[in-house]
Amino acid sequence: MDEPGDVTRLLHELTAGRAGAIDDLFPLVYDELHRIASRHMRREGEGHTLQPTALVNEAYLKLVDQTRAEWDGRTHFLCVASSAMRRVLVDHARGRLRQKRGAELRRVDIDDVLEHVAASDRDVVELHEALDRLAALDERQARVVELRFFGGMSVEETAAALGVSRRTVEGEWTHAKAWLGLELRGPAAT
């Protein structure tokens, strides 16, 4: 069972409520989920307690627990999986920050984070919160950041996932990075 349409078929069966679909789906998407998790983990600081396999498992459990999800194929599933991984990492970072006495959030520079500098727990939380604020203003720009930065997708892959042109993705990426940069540096930096 490795036909290109098998994942899409299984996602539709999962949406329809077929109990065994989830067991059939996981082996088909595991390698891709692990690659996405590895990209996420490369952006984390040294000594992170989560491993890519644990990140895959936690995100996968969140995904399959969604009883009302209507999956629109493999790409959609992988995009949502990448977002779920981001949320797992943010929750993990928040938990570690709560454990530290006197830990206060600080502003981070989006250029540092987006240039793949290892992010601290504070950086991860700040970026997540800024991305949520961006989504409230412009959902597509936030999705472009999620897919490009967190999902590791190319411009072409992002354009296909969102159903827009390459130029649109490039423009949204540029605007989103600029907005996030201002947001993360704070008004004093402008």
Number of C-alpha atoms within 10 A of each C-alpha: 8 8 8 10 12 16 23 19 17 23 25 18 17 23 20 14 13 12 11 11 18 16 11 16 18 16 12 17 14 15 12 13 26 17 16 23 26 18 17 21 22 14 19 21 15 11 6 12 8 13 11 19 15 13 23 25 17 15 24 18 12 14 16 15 10 10 11 11 15 14 18 13 16 19 17 15 20 18 22 18 21 26 18 20 28 22 16 18 23 21 16 18 20 15 12 13 18 12 10 9 7 8 11 9 12 11 13 22 17 21 15 13 18 18 10 13 13 17 20 18 22 20 24 25 22 21 24 18 14 19 24 14 15 20 16 10 11 14 13 17 23 23 24 26 25 21 24 18 20 22 25 19 18 14 19 15 16 25 19 14 18 17 11 12 13 16 12 16 26 16 13 19 21 14 13 22 18 14 16 22 22 17 22 22 16 13 8 6 9 8
